[in-house]
Amino acid sequence: MYFDFARTPEIFGVPILLVSFALDIFLCVAFSLVALRRPAPMHHAAGDLARTRARPWLIATSATLILVGALVVGVIAWAIFSGVRAALLTFIVAWIDLIIALLIALSIIFVGQAVAFYELFTGKILPRRDLFRQWRGAVILAGGYGSVVAFAIRAHI
């Protein structure tokens, strides 16, 4: 079985949905980077310092999400233009999906680092030790739960 994209609207031989998705992902992440580059002024110095310290974590998040978007667009384009059989495509997409899921998890950890260490979205000083301990516990719980579910699915339990 092959995928048939013969009746898909195109721009220069590329499906419109692929072009619009790629443009949407790029613009969303690019605008977040612009906002990080030119932040609005803060009312107090502690918030400005926290934002400055959190900026590298948020830039890392944006870079990771651009990579996720590029992988998704690349896989879709490859599926459309390569003519690969559906069985092989399913196998390859499953591995790329795992990589994308890991990148999304990494971006969540980056945002969590920015929030837990630098009180980024609250505007007030938080108890760092408690928040960091709770954040670390949530990450460990999510990783453990995800591993158990993945094992159960793989073992057909």
TIRO-2110 file (N, C-alpha, C; in Angstrom, 1 decimal):
// TIRO-2110
0.8, -1.2, 0.0, N, 1, A
0.0, 0.0, 0.0, CA, 1, A
0.9, 1.2, 0.0, C, 1, A
0.6, 2.2, -0.8, N, 2, A
1.3, 3.5, -0.9, CA, 2, A
0.3, 4.6, -0.6, C, 2, A
0.8, 5.7, -0.1, N, 3, A
0.0, 6.8, 0.2, CA, 3, A
-0.3, 7.6, -1.0, C, 3, A
-1.5, 8.1, -1.2, N, 4, A
-1.8, 8.8, -2.4, CA, 4, A
-2.2, 10.3, -2.1, C, 4, A
-1.3, 11.2, -2.6, N, 5, A
-1.6, 12.6, -2.3, CA, 5, A
-1.9, 13.3, -3.6, C, 5, A
-2.5, 12.6, -4.6, N, 6, A
-2.7, 13.2, -5.9, CA, 6, A
-3.7, 14.3, -5.9, C, 6, A
-4.7, 14.2, -5.0, N, 7, A
-5.8, 15.3, -5.0, CA, 7, A
-5.6, 16.3, -3.9, C, 7, A
-4.4, 16.5, -3.4, N, 8, A
-4.1, 17.4, -2.4, CA, 8, A
-3.7, 18.8, -3.0, C, 8, A
-4.3, 19.9, -2.6, N, 9, A
-3.9, 21.2, -3.1, CA, 9, A
-2.5, 21.5, -2.8, C, 9, A
-1.8, 22.0, -3.8, N, 10, A
-0.3, 22.2, -3.7, CA, 10, A
0.1, 23.6, -4.1, C, 10, A
1.3, 24.0, -3.6, N, 11, A
2.0, 25.2, -3.9, CA, 11, A
3.4, 24.8, -4.4, C, 11, A
3.7, 25.0, -5.7, N, 12, A
4.9, 24.6, -6.3, CA, 12, A
5.2, 23.1, -6.0, C, 12, A
4.2, 22.3, -6.1, N, 13, A
4.4, 20.8, -5.9, CA, 13, A
4.4, 20.4, -4.5, C, 13, A
4.3, 21.3, -3.5, N, 14, A
4.3, 20.9, -2.1, CA, 14, A
2.9, 21.1, -1.5, C, 14, A
2.3, 20.1, -0.8, N, 15, A
1.0, 20.3, -0.3, CA, 15, A
0.8, 21.6, 0.6, C, 15, A
-0.3, 22.2, 0.4, N, 16, A
-0.5, 23.5, 1.2, CA, 16, A
-0.5, 23.3, 2.7, C, 16, A
-1.1, 22.2, 3.1, N, 17, A
-1.1, 21.9, 4.6, CA, 17, A
0.3, 21.8, 5.1, C, 17, A
1.2, 21.2, 4.4, N, 18, A
2.6, 21.0, 4.8, CA, 18, A
3.3, 22.4, 4.9, C, 18, A
3.1, 23.2, 3.9, N, 19, A
3.7, 24.6, 3.9, CA, 19, A
3.1, 25.4, 5.1, C, 19, A
1.8, 25.3, 5.2, N, 20, A
1.2, 26.2, 6.3, CA, 20, A
1.6, 25.7, 7.7, C, 20, A
1.7, 24.3, 7.9, N, 21, A
2.1, 23.8, 9.2, CA, 21, A
3.6, 24.2, 9.5, C, 21, A
4.4, 24.1, 8.5, N, 22, A
5.8, 24.5, 8.7, CA, 22, A
5.9, 26.0, 9.0, C, 22, A
5.2, 26.8, 8.3, N, 23, A
5.2, 28.3, 8.5, CA, 23, A
4.6, 28.6, 9.9, C, 23, A
3.6, 27.9, 10.3, N, 24, A
3.0, 28.1, 11.6, CA, 24, A
4.0, 27.8, 12.8, C, 24, A
4.6, 26.6, 12.7, N, 25, A
5.5, 26.2, 13.7, CA, 25, A
6.7, 27.2, 13.8, C, 25, A
7.2, 27.6, 12.6, N, 26, A
8.4, 28.5, 12.6, CA, 26, A
8.0, 29.9, 13.2, C, 26, A
6.8, 30.4, 12.8, N, 27, A
6.4, 31.7, 13.3, CA, 27, A
6.1, 31.7, 14.8, C, 27, A
5.5, 30.6, 15.3, N, 28, A
5.2, 30.6, 16.7, CA, 28, A
6.5, 30.6, 17.6, C, 28, A
7.5, 29.8, 17.2, N, 29, A
8.7, 29.7, 17.9, CA, 29, A
9.5, 31.0, 17.7, C, 29, A
9.5, 31.5, 16.5, N, 30, A
10.3, 32.8, 16.2, CA, 30, A
9.7, 33.9, 17.0, C, 30, A
8.4, 34.0, 17.2, N, 31, A
7.8, 35.1, 17.9, CA, 31, A
8.2, 35.0, 19.4, C, 31, A
8.2, 33.7, 19.9, N, 32, A
8.6, 33.5, 21.3, CA, 32, A
10.1, 34.0, 21.5, C, 32, A
10.9, 33.7, 20.5, N, 33, A
12.3, 34.2, 20.6, CA, 33, A
12.4, 35.7, 20.6, C, 33, A
11.6, 36.3, 19.8, N, 34, A
11.6, 37.8, 19.7, CA, 34, A
11.1, 38.4, 21.1, C, 34, A
10.1, 37.7, 21.7, N, 35, A
9.7, 38.2, 23.0, CA, 35, A
10.8, 38.0, 24.0, C, 35, A
11.6, 37.0, 23.9, N, 36, A
12.7, 36.8, 24.9, CA, 36, A
13.8, 37.8, 24.6, C, 36, A
14.0, 38.2, 23.4, N, 37, A
15.0, 39.1, 23.1, CA, 37, A
14.7, 40.6, 23.5, C, 37, A
13.4, 40.9, 23.4, N, 38, A
12.9, 42.2, 23.8, CA, 38, A
11.8, 42.1, 24.8, C, 38, A
12.1, 41.8, 26.1, N, 39, A
11.0, 41.7, 27.1, CA, 39, A
10.5, 43.1, 27.5, C, 39, A
9.3, 43.0, 28.0, N, 40, A
8.7, 44.3, 28.5, CA, 40, A
9.4, 44.6, 29.9, C, 40, A
9.4, 45.9, 30.2, N, 41, A
10.1, 46.2, 31.5, CA, 41, A
9.3, 45.7, 32.7, C, 41, A
10.1, 45.3, 33.7, N, 42, A
9.5, 44.8, 35.0, CA, 42, A
9.4, 46.0, 36.0, C, 42, A
8.5, 45.8, 36.9, N, 43, A
8.3, 46.9, 38.0, CA, 43, A
9.3, 46.8, 39.1, C, 43, A
10.0, 45.6, 39.2, N, 44, A
10.9, 45.5, 40.3, CA, 44, A
12.2, 44.7, 39.8, C, 44, A
13.3, 45.0, 40.4, N, 45, A
14.6, 44.5, 39.9, CA, 45, A
14.7, 43.0, 40.0, C, 45, A
14.1, 42.4, 41.1, N, 46, A
14.2, 41.0, 41.3, CA, 46, A
13.6, 40.2, 40.1, C, 46, A
12.4, 40.7, 39.6, N, 47, A
11.8, 40.1, 38.5, CA, 47, A
12.6, 40.1, 37.2, C, 47, A
13.3, 41.3, 37.0, N, 48, A
14.2, 41.4, 35.9, CA, 48, A
15.4, 40.5, 36.0, C, 48, A
15.9, 40.3, 37.1, N, 49, A
17.0, 39.4, 37.3, CA, 49, A
16.6, 38.0, 37.1, C, 49, A
15.4, 37.6, 37.6, N, 50, A
14.9, 36.3, 37.4, CA, 50, A
14.7, 36.0, 35.9, C, 50, A
14.1, 37.0, 35.2, N, 51, A
13.9, 36.8, 33.8, CA, 51, A
15.2, 36.6, 33.0, C, 51, A
16.2, 37.4, 33.4, N, 52, A
17.6, 37.3, 32.8, CA, 52, A
18.2, 35.9, 33.0, C, 52, A
18.0, 35.4, 34.2, N, 53, A
18.5, 34.0, 34.5, CA, 53, A
17.7, 32.9, 33.8, C, 53, A
16.5, 33.1, 33.6, N, 54, A
15.6, 32.1, 33.0, CA, 54, A
15.7, 32.1, 31.5, C, 54, A
16.2, 33.2, 30.9, N, 55, A
16.3, 33.3, 29.5, CA, 55, A
17.0, 32.2, 28.8, C, 55, A
18.2, 31.7, 29.3, N, 56, A
18.8, 30.6, 28.6, CA, 56, A
17.9, 29.3, 28.5, C, 56, A
17.2, 29.0, 29.6, N, 57, A
16.3, 27.9, 29.7, CA, 57, A
15.2, 28.0, 28.6, C, 57, A
14.7, 29.2, 28.5, N, 58, A
13.6, 29.4, 27.6, CA, 58, A
14.0, 29.4, 26.1, C, 58, A
15.3, 29.9, 25.9, N, 59, A
15.8, 29.8, 24.6, CA, 59, A
16.1, 28.3, 24.2, C, 59, A
16.6, 27.6, 25.2, N, 60, A
16.8, 26.1, 24.9, CA, 60, A
15.4, 25.4, 24.6, C, 60, A
14.4, 25.9, 25.3, N, 61, A
13.0, 25.3, 25.0, CA, 61, A
12.6, 25.6, 23.6, C, 61, A
12.8, 26.9, 23.2, N, 62, A
12.4, 27.3, 21.8, CA, 62, A
13.2, 26.5, 20.8, C, 62, A
14.5, 26.4, 21.0, N, 63, A
15.4, 25.6, 20.1, CA, 63, A
14.9, 24.2, 20.0, C, 63, A
14.6, 23.6, 21.1, N, 64, A
14.1, 22.2, 21.1, CA, 64, A
12.8, 22.1, 20.3, C, 64, A
11.9, 23.1, 20.5, N, 65, A
10.6, 23.0, 19.8, CA, 65, A
10.8, 23.3, 18.3, C, 65, A
11.7, 24.1, 17.9, N, 66, A
12.0, 24.2, 16.5, CA, 66, A
12.5, 22.9, 15.9, C, 66, A
13.3, 22.2, 16.6, N, 67, A
13.8, 20.9, 16.2, CA, 67, A
12.7, 19.9, 16.1, C, 67, A
11.7, 20.0, 17.0, N, 68, A
10.5, 19.1, 16.9, CA, 68, A
9.7, 19.4, 15.7, C, 68, A
9.5, 20.7, 15.5, N, 69, A
8.7, 21.1, 14.3, CA, 69, A
9.4, 20.7, 13.0, C, 69, A
10.8, 20.9, 12.9, N, 70, A
11.5, 20.5, 11.7, CA, 70, A
11.4, 19.0, 11.5, C, 70, A
11.5, 18.2, 12.6, N, 71, A
11.4, 16.7, 12.4, CA, 71, A
10.0, 16.3, 11.9, C, 71, A
9.0, 17.0, 12.4, N, 72, A
7.6, 16.6, 12.0, CA, 72, A
7.4, 17.0, 10.5, C, 72, A
7.9, 18.2, 10.1, N, 73, A
7.8, 18.6, 8.8, CA, 73, A
8.6, 17.7, 7.9, C, 73, A
9.8, 17.4, 8.3, N, 74, A
10.7, 16.5, 7.5, CA, 74, A
10.1, 15.1, 7.3, C, 74, A
9.5, 14.6, 8.3, N, 75, A
8.9, 13.2, 8.2, CA, 75, A
7.7, 13.3, 7.3, C, 75, A
6.9, 14.3, 7.4, N, 76, A
5.7, 14.4, 6.5, CA, 76, A
6.1, 14.6, 5.1, C, 76, A
7.1, 15.5, 4.9, N, 77, A
7.6, 15.7, 3.5, CA, 77, A
8.2, 14.4, 3.0, C, 77, A
9.0, 13.7, 3.8, N, 78, A
9.6, 12.4, 3.3, CA, 78, A
8.5, 11.4, 3.0, C, 78, A
7.5, 11.3, 3.8, N, 79, A
6.4, 10.4, 3.5, CA, 79, A
5.7, 10.7, 2.2, C, 79, A
5.5, 12.0, 2.0, N, 80, A
4.8, 12.4, 0.8, CA, 80, A
5.6, 12.2, -0.5, C, 80, A
6.9, 12.5, -0.5, N, 81, A
7.7, 12.6, -1.7, CA, 81, A
8.6, 11.3, -1.9, C, 81, A
8.7, 10.4, -0.9, N, 82, A
9.6, 9.3, -1.1, CA, 82, A
9.0, 8.1, -1.8, C, 82, A
7.7, 7.9, -1.6, N, 83, A
7.0, 6.8, -2.2, CA, 83, A
7.4, 5.5, -1.4, C, 83, A
7.7, 5.6, -0.2, N, 84, A
8.1, 4.4, 0.6, CA, 84, A
6.8, 3.7, 1.0, C, 84, A
6.9, 2.4, 1.0, N, 85, A
5.8, 1.5, 1.4, CA, 85, A
5.3, 1.9, 2.8, C, 85, A
4.1, 1.7, 3.1, N, 86, A
3.5, 2.1, 4.4, CA, 86, A
4.1, 1.3, 5.5, C, 86, A
4.4, 0.1, 5.4, N, 87, A
5.0, -0.7, 6.5, CA, 87, A
6.3, -0.2, 6.9, C, 87, A
7.2, 0.2, 6.0, N, 88, A
8.5, 0.7, 6.3, CA, 88, A
8.3, 2.1, 6.9, C, 88, A
7.4, 2.9, 6.3, N, 89, A
7.1, 4.2, 6.9, CA, 89, A
6.7, 4.2, 8.3, C, 89, A
5.8, 3.2, 8.6, N, 90, A
5.3, 3.1, 10.0, CA, 90, A
6.4, 2.8, 11.0, C, 90, A
7.3, 1.9, 10.6, N, 91, A
8.4, 1.6, 11.4, CA, 91, A
9.3, 2.8, 11.7, C, 91, A
9.7, 3.5, 10.6, N, 92, A
10.6, 4.7, 10.8, CA, 92, A
9.9, 5.8, 11.6, C, 92, A
8.6, 6.0, 11.3, N, 93, A
7.9, 7.1, 12.0, CA, 93, A
7.7, 6.7, 13.5, C, 93, A
7.6, 5.5, 13.8, N, 94, A
7.6, 5.1, 15.2, CA, 94, A
8.8, 5.5, 16.0, C, 94, A
10.0, 5.3, 15.4, N, 95, A
11.3, 5.7, 16.0, CA, 95, A
11.4, 7.2, 16.0, C, 95, A
11.0, 7.9, 15.0, N, 96, A
11.1, 9.4, 15.0, CA, 96, A
10.1, 9.9, 16.0, C, 96, A
8.9, 9.3, 16.1, N, 97, A
8.0, 9.7, 17.1, CA, 97, A
8.6, 9.6, 18.5, C, 97, A
9.3, 8.5, 18.8, N, 98, A
10.0, 8.4, 20.1, CA, 98, A
11.0, 9.6, 20.3, C, 98, A
11.7, 9.9, 19.3, N, 99, A
12.7, 11.0, 19.4, CA, 99, A
12.0, 12.3, 19.6, C, 99, A
10.9, 12.5, 19.0, N, 100, A
10.1, 13.8, 19.1, CA, 100, A
9.5, 13.8, 20.5, C, 100, A
9.0, 12.7, 21.0, N, 101, A
8.4, 12.7, 22.4, CA, 101, A
9.5, 13.0, 23.4, C, 101, A
10.7, 12.5, 23.2, N, 102, A
11.8, 12.8, 24.1, CA, 102, A
12.2, 14.2, 24.1, C, 102, A
12.2, 14.8, 22.9, N, 103, A
12.5, 16.2, 22.7, CA, 103, A
11.4, 17.1, 23.4, C, 103, A
10.2, 16.7, 23.3, N, 104, A
9.1, 17.5, 24.0, CA, 104, A
9.3, 17.4, 25.5, C, 104, A
9.6, 16.2, 26.0, N, 105, A
9.9, 16.0, 27.4, CA, 105, A
11.0, 16.9, 27.9, C, 105, A
12.1, 17.0, 27.0, N, 106, A
13.2, 17.8, 27.3, CA, 106, A
12.8, 19.3, 27.4, C, 106, A
11.9, 19.7, 26.5, N, 107, A
11.5, 21.1, 26.5, CA, 107, A
10.7, 21.4, 27.7, C, 107, A
9.9, 20.4, 28.2, N, 108, A
9.1, 20.6, 29.4, CA, 108, A
10.0, 20.7, 30.6, C, 108, A
11.1, 19.9, 30.6, N, 109, A
12.1, 20.1, 31.7, CA, 109, A
12.8, 21.4, 31.7, C, 109, A
13.1, 21.9, 30.5, N, 110, A
13.7, 23.3, 30.4, CA, 110, A
12.8, 24.3, 30.9, C, 110, A
11.5, 24.3, 30.6, N, 111, A
10.5, 25.3, 31.1, CA, 111, A
10.4, 25.1, 32.7, C, 111, A
10.4, 23.9, 33.1, N, 112, A
10.3, 23.6, 34.5, CA, 112, A
11.5, 24.2, 35.3, C, 112, A
12.7, 24.1, 34.7, N, 113, A
13.9, 24.7, 35.3, CA, 113, A
13.7, 26.2, 35.4, C, 113, A
13.3, 26.8, 34.4, N, 114, A
13.1, 28.3, 34.4, CA, 114, A
12.1, 28.7, 35.5, C, 114, A
11.0, 27.9, 35.6, N, 115, A
10.0, 28.3, 36.6, CA, 115, A
10.4, 28.0, 38.0, C, 115, A
11.0, 26.8, 38.2, N, 116, A
11.4, 26.3, 39.6, CA, 116, A
12.5, 27.1, 40.2, C, 116, A
13.5, 27.5, 39.3, N, 117, A
14.6, 28.2, 39.9, CA, 117, A
14.5, 29.7, 39.9, C, 117, A
13.7, 30.3, 39.0, N, 118, A
13.7, 31.7, 38.8, CA, 118, A
12.4, 32.4, 39.0, C, 118, A
11.4, 31.7, 39.5, N, 119, A
10.0, 32.3, 39.8, CA, 119, A
9.5, 33.1, 38.6, C, 119, A
9.7, 32.5, 37.4, N, 120, A
9.5, 33.2, 36.2, CA, 120, A
8.1, 33.7, 36.0, C, 120, A
7.0, 32.9, 36.2, N, 121, A
5.7, 33.3, 35.8, CA, 121, A
4.9, 33.9, 37.0, C, 121, A
5.4, 33.8, 38.1, N, 122, A
4.7, 34.2, 39.3, CA, 122, A
4.8, 35.7, 39.7, C, 122, A
6.0, 36.3, 39.5, N, 123, A
6.2, 37.7, 39.8, CA, 123, A
6.5, 37.9, 41.3, C, 123, A
6.5, 36.8, 42.1, N, 124, A
6.9, 37.0, 43.5, CA, 124, A
7.8, 35.9, 43.9, C, 124, A
8.5, 36.1, 45.0, N, 125, A
9.5, 35.1, 45.4, CA, 125, A
8.8, 33.9, 45.9, C, 125, A
9.3, 32.7, 45.5, N, 126, A
8.7, 31.4, 45.9, CA, 126, A
9.7, 30.7, 46.7, C, 126, A
9.3, 29.8, 47.6, N, 127, A
10.2, 28.9, 48.3, CA, 127, A
10.9, 28.0, 47.4, C, 127, A
12.2, 28.3, 47.0, N, 128, A
12.9, 27.6, 46.0, CA, 128, A
13.1, 26.1, 46.3, C, 128, A
13.5, 25.8, 47.5, N, 129, A
13.8, 24.4, 47.8, CA, 129, A
12.5, 23.6, 47.7, C, 129, A
11.4, 24.0, 48.2, N, 130, A
10.2, 23.2, 48.2, CA, 130, A
9.7, 23.1, 46.7, C, 130, A
9.7, 24.2, 46.0, N, 131, A
9.3, 24.1, 44.6, CA, 131, A
10.2, 23.2, 43.8, C, 131, A
11.5, 23.3, 44.0, N, 132, A
12.4, 22.5, 43.2, CA, 132, A
12.3, 21.0, 43.6, C, 132, A
12.1, 20.7, 44.9, N, 133, A
11.8, 19.3, 45.3, CA, 133, A
10.6, 18.8, 44.7, C, 133, A
9.5, 19.6, 44.7, N, 134, A
8.3, 19.1, 44.1, CA, 134, A
8.4, 18.9, 42.6, C, 134, A
9.1, 19.8, 41.9, N, 135, A
9.3, 19.7, 40.5, CA, 135, A
10.1, 18.5, 40.2, C, 135, A
11.2, 18.2, 40.9, N, 136, A
12.0, 17.0, 40.7, CA, 136, A
11.2, 15.8, 40.9, C, 136, A
10.3, 15.8, 42.0, N, 137, A
9.5, 14.6, 42.2, CA, 137, A
8.5, 14.4, 41.1, C, 137, A
7.9, 15.5, 40.5, N, 138, A
7.0, 15.3, 39.4, CA, 138, A
7.7, 14.8, 38.2, C, 138, A
8.9, 15.2, 37.9, N, 139, A
9.6, 14.7, 36.8, CA, 139, A
10.0, 13.2, 36.9, C, 139, A
10.4, 12.8, 38.1, N, 140, A
10.7, 11.4, 38.4, CA, 140, A
9.5, 10.6, 38.3, C, 140, A
8.4, 11.1, 38.9, N, 141, A
7.1, 10.3, 38.8, CA, 141, A
6.7, 10.1, 37.3, C, 141, A
6.7, 11.2, 36.5, N, 142, A
6.3, 11.1, 35.1, CA, 142, A
7.2, 10.2, 34.4, C, 142, A
8.5, 10.2, 34.6, N, 143, A
9.4, 9.3, 33.9, CA, 143, A
9.2, 7.9, 34.3, C, 143, A
9.0, 7.6, 35.6, N, 144, A
8.7, 6.3, 36.0, CA, 144, A
7.4, 5.8, 35.5, C, 144, A
6.4, 6.6, 35.6, N, 145, A
5.0, 6.2, 35.1, CA, 145, A
5.1, 5.9, 33.6, C, 145, A
5.8, 6.8, 32.8, N, 146, A
5.9, 6.6, 31.4, CA, 146, A
6.6, 5.3, 31.1, C, 146, A
7.7, 5.0, 31.9, N, 147, A
8.4, 3.8, 31.6, CA, 147, A
7.6, 2.5, 31.9, C, 147, A
6.8, 2.5, 33.0, N, 148, A
5.9, 1.4, 33.3, CA, 148, A
4.9, 1.2, 32.2, C, 148, A
4.3, 2.3, 31.8, N, 149, A
3.2, 2.2, 30.7, CA, 149, A
3.9, 1.7, 29.4, C, 149, A
5.0, 2.2, 29.0, N, 150, A
5.7, 1.8, 27.8, CA, 150, A
6.1, 0.3, 27.9, C, 150, A
6.5, -0.2, 29.1, N, 151, A
6.8, -1.6, 29.3, CA, 151, A
5.6, -2.4, 29.1, C, 151, A
4.5, -2.0, 29.7, N, 152, A
3.2, -2.7, 29.7, CA, 152, A
2.7, -2.8, 28.3, C, 152, A
2.8, -1.8, 27.5, N, 153, A
2.4, -1.8, 26.1, CA, 153, A
3.2, -2.7, 25.3, C, 153, A
4.5, -2.6, 25.5, N, 154, A
5.5, -3.5, 24.8, CA, 154, A
5.3, -4.9, 25.1, C, 154, A
5.0, -5.2, 26.4, N, 155, A
4.8, -6.6, 26.8, CA, 155, A
3.4, -7.1, 26.6, C, 155, A
2.5, -6.3, 26.1, N, 156, A
1.1, -6.6, 25.8, CA, 156, A
0.4, -7.1, 27.0, C, 156, A
0.6, -6.4, 28.1, N, 157, A
0.0, -6.7, 29.4, CA, 157, A
-1.4, -6.1, 29.4, C, 157, A
END
